Structure formats: structure tokens, C-alpha cells
Amino acid sequence: MVVQVKHNTNHSGKTMDGAQQKVEANILLLGAENVGKSALTVRFLTRRFIGEYGEIESIYNHNDKIDGRDISFNIWDSLYPQNCETTESITEKHLQWADGLILVYSICDRSSFEVVRQQVHRIKQAKKTSGVSPIIIVGNKRDLQHQRTVSSEEGRLLALSADCGFFEISAAEAYHGVLLVFHELFDLIREARALKKGGFKGIVRSMSAVFGRKRTE
Ligand SMILES: Nc1nc2c(ncn2[C@@H]2O[C@H](COP(=O)(O)OP(=O)(O)OP(=O)(O)O)[C@@H](O)[C@H]2O)c(=O)[nH]1
């Protein structure tokens, strides 16, 4: 059961001028407990790391600007359920809602890496016919190098084998890595939408929009 609390944040603090249509993207965060899903979400929403987050499952709304375009992110910070199998915790409802998924593990918790492996498998199986929404795998808690039990290489290989994006970050240490995760996922969602809409021409258009743009950071 989802407790749907809507929070609204806006990085720029500016009002919409109404001239351009806002693009919406539904992002679902999955992963084992205690890996930093809420930390990642709150970092993106507020640029801050507050340490403890409580156990509330929420959908947040957040307005951002990418390439001059207004984006409305709906971010579902899911709770990892205690009493069911890893794969059962991802329902059809989750998958239909999500335009893109972020699967989080902790680099110092091997079992959380295995949870992500199972979740990727489950998502790919469930969406075999209708097509999988883009996925980014995130190894969090990069600041805890001395406690690392999952190598970067393992994370990267899993992502490669499942056709997912991959980042290692520390939600505790920096905002920039978290921002990159969400922006990269948005680019992938944009490509997937273009592909659905316009076939090959659509993807070429979308890719040139991505590669042709100047990165400021
Ligand atoms: N050192 C370190 N600690 C982190 C990092 N991200 C989160 N944490 C800590 O890890 C703990 C769990 O973080 P949460 O964001 O609540 O994890 P969650 O995945 O949302 O957990 P559930 O609500 O149980 O699903 C908290 O004590 C955070 O302060 C990180 O990058 N580095």
C-alpha cells in the first residue's frame, strides 16, 4: 500500500512562463532497505543530506530545467517490503507507472547488490512483451571505500549485461553525482519516447539533441 504524500519543490524557484509545455517523467526508486533511496531522493529535491529519513513511502513532485526545458519529475521513493520475496515486491502497478527506474544498492552491502540483480531480472521478465522502461543501476555510499564489498567492476558488468546505465555515487558526500543520475535517466526516457513515437528517425533526432548539447559541468 502506497502512502502518497505529494511534496513540491522547484530548484530555480521561478514560476512557469506557460509558453512551453512541461514534460513529465515518472521515476521509480527500487532497492533493498537502508541503501540510500530516500537519501538520493532528498538530495535531488533539496541538494541536502540530512542523515535519517524515516520509513515513509512517498511520491514527490519536483520541477527542474534541462536544456532550457521545464521538466516535472514525479519521484516514487519505494519502501522495500519486509514480508515478501524480492521479486514479488515489484508489481505491475509499479512498472506501468514508471517511465524510468533507479535501482539502488550499497557498495558495502553485498546482499543489496543481489537484490538489485534479482529486481533487474524480474523487471526484464515482466516487461518482455511491452518493452522495458530505461533503468539506471546506482551503487551508493561510495564514501565508505574501506567497507566496500561490491567492486565497481561488478556493478558495471551487471549494468552492461542488462542494458542499464550505471553510476557509483555518494548521496552523503555530493549533490552532483545524484543530479547526473536523474538527468541521465531523463535523457534515456526521452530517447525511449522518441523511439516509440518516431522509430529510427525519432531516436536519431533525440540522440543529436543529447550529444549536440553543451554540458556545463
Ligand atoms: N555513508 C553514507 N551513508 C548513507 C549514504 N546514503 C544514505 N546513507 C545512510 O544510510 C541509511 C539509510 O538511508 P535511507 O536513505 O533511509 O535508505 P533507504 O534505502 O531509503 O532505506 P529504507 O527506507 O529502509 O528503504 C541512513 O542512515 C543514511 O544516512 C551515503 O552515500 N553514504
The ligand as an SDF file (V2000), in Angstrom:
LIG
                    3D

 32 34  0  0  0  0  0  0  0  0999 V2000
   27.9070    6.8970    4.4630 N   0  0  0  0  0  0  0  0  0  0  0  0
   26.7890    7.0290    3.7450 C   0  0  0  0  0  0  0  0  0  0  0  0
   25.6050    6.8170    4.3310 N   0  0  0  0  0  0  0  0  0  0  0  0
   24.4910    6.9680    3.5670 C   0  0  0  0  0  0  0  0  0  0  0  0
   24.5430    7.3470    2.2040 C   0  0  0  0  0  0  0  0  0  0  0  0
   23.2850    7.4000    1.7370 N   0  0  0  0  0  0  0  0  0  0  0  0
   22.4830    7.0770    2.7670 C   0  0  0  0  0  0  0  0  0  0  0  0
   23.1960    6.8090    3.8720 N   0  0  0  0  0  0  0  0  0  0  0  0
   22.7010    6.4020    5.1910 C   0  0  0  0  0  0  0  0  0  0  0  0
   22.1300    5.1170    5.0710 O   0  0  0  0  0  0  0  0  0  0  0  0
   20.9870    4.9930    5.9040 C   0  0  0  0  0  0  0  0  0  0  0  0
   19.7940    4.5830    5.0840 C   0  0  0  0  0  0  0  0  0  0  0  0
   19.4700    5.6330    4.1990 O   0  0  0  0  0  0  0  0  0  0  0  0
   17.9790    5.7780    3.5850 P   0  0  0  0  0  0  0  0  0  0  0  0
   18.0270    6.8610    2.5900 O   0  0  0  0  0  0  0  0  0  0  0  0
   16.9800    5.8690    4.6680 O   0  0  0  0  0  0  0  0  0  0  0  0
   17.8610    4.3410    2.8750 O   0  0  0  0  0  0  0  0  0  0  0  0
   16.5580    3.7070    2.1560 P   0  0  0  0  0  0  0  0  0  0  0  0
   17.0630    2.8540    1.0680 O   0  0  0  0  0  0  0  0  0  0  0  0
   15.5840    4.7700    1.8090 O   0  0  0  0  0  0  0  0  0  0  0  0
   16.0010    2.8060    3.3300 O   0  0  0  0  0  0  0  0  0  0  0  0
   14.5070    2.2280    3.5540 P   0  0  0  0  0  0  0  0  0  0  0  0
   13.6510    3.4150    3.9480 O   0  0  0  0  0  0  0  0  0  0  0  0
   14.6960    1.2400    4.6580 O   0  0  0  0  0  0  0  0  0  0  0  0
   14.0520    1.5980    2.2710 O   0  0  0  0  0  0  0  0  0  0  0  0
   20.8190    6.3470    6.6120 C   0  0  0  0  0  0  0  0  0  0  0  0
   21.4340    6.2630    7.8800 O   0  0  0  0  0  0  0  0  0  0  0  0
   21.5910    7.3080    5.7300 C   0  0  0  0  0  0  0  0  0  0  0  0
   22.1240    8.3990    6.4460 O   0  0  0  0  0  0  0  0  0  0  0  0
   25.8340    7.5730    1.6110 C   0  0  0  0  0  0  0  0  0  0  0  0
   26.0120    7.8970    0.4360 O   0  0  0  0  0  0  0  0  0  0  0  0
   26.9200    7.3870    2.4300 N   0  0  0  0  0  0  0  0  0  0  0  0
  1  2  1  0
  2  3  2  0
  2 32  1  0
  3  4  1  0
  4  5  2  0
  4  8  1  0
  5  6  1  0
  5 30  1  0
  6  7  2  0
  7  8  1  0
  8  9  1  0
  9 10  1  0
  9 28  1  0
 10 11  1  0
 11 12  1  0
 11 26  1  0
 12 13  1  0
 13 14  1  0
 14 15  2  0
 14 16  1  0
 14 17  1  0
 17 18  1  0
 18 19  2  0
 18 20  1  0
 18 21  1  0
 21 22  1  0
 22 23  2  0
 22 24  1  0
 22 25  1  0
 26 27  1  0
 26 28  1  0
 28 29  1  0
 30 31  2  0
 30 32  1  0
M  END
$$$$
